[in-house]
Each structure stands twice: as structure tokens, then as C-alpha cells.
């Protein structure tokens, strides 16, 4: 597919500095900041997003144009443990979601959506994992 997009909202965002961001830049290119309608949770040192029907619920992230779908998704599906190498049911599902850019564009993009119960998880109210990490790290110092 031409012009496929990937929405990342957690450890794969540029400023987190995760090693897997390098292949993301190799097999894709940053397009623009965006958000999806959903809720973000802290799982156990990493985030999980679920979709929401409430328009005030937003998960902030980044959009990437996918240049090499096969290589990128092979790496990311393993990272998110939703490839065939991992037993089912998977914690995440790669699926197409609607994302909104700051410019007001509404686009379809792949995202890794959390599939387990969020009842016992801490919700990240503003949906911004980078801000959550900064606040958590400043509280530890």
C-alpha cells in the first residue's frame, strides 16, 4: 500500500530514545505529530493505548510514513509481542485507527492497541507518555 502511516505513542517516540526508534527512522520517516481518540495507561514501565468513544480522550503521538512495510512490521510485531512467534492471546494488536493531526487532518494509520483489561492500571490523564515520563522522573529526583 502506498502512503501507509504508523502512529506511535510510547517508547517508540523520538524523544524517548529507545533503540528500536533507529529502525523506525530507517524503514519509515517522521510525518507529523498527531493524536488518536483513546485512553493511555501505564502498564509496567511501558504504555498501552485503547480506543475510546469519548472525544475528549486523546493519546498523543507521532505519525510516520512507512517506507518498508515488511521489515518495519517484522521488527515492531516482535517488539510488541504480537507476531506469530508469541503465544496468543497477544497483549497488543496492530490495527488501523483514525488519527488527527494538529493541522486538522483526519488520517488512517497503523497503531499497536492494548488488548487486556485496564481496570487495575494507572491512566495517564493527558494521554502524553513523554510528559508522564518527565513527571515520573522528576518525582524520583
Secondary structure, DSSP 4 states (H G I P E B T S, - for coil): -TT-EEEE-STTSGGG--TTHHHHHHHEEEEEEEEEEEEEEE-SSSEEEEE-S-TT-EEEEEEEEES-HHHHHHHHHHHTT-STTSPSSPSEEEEEEEEEETTS-EEEEEEEEE-S--TTSEEETT--HHHHHHHHHHHH-
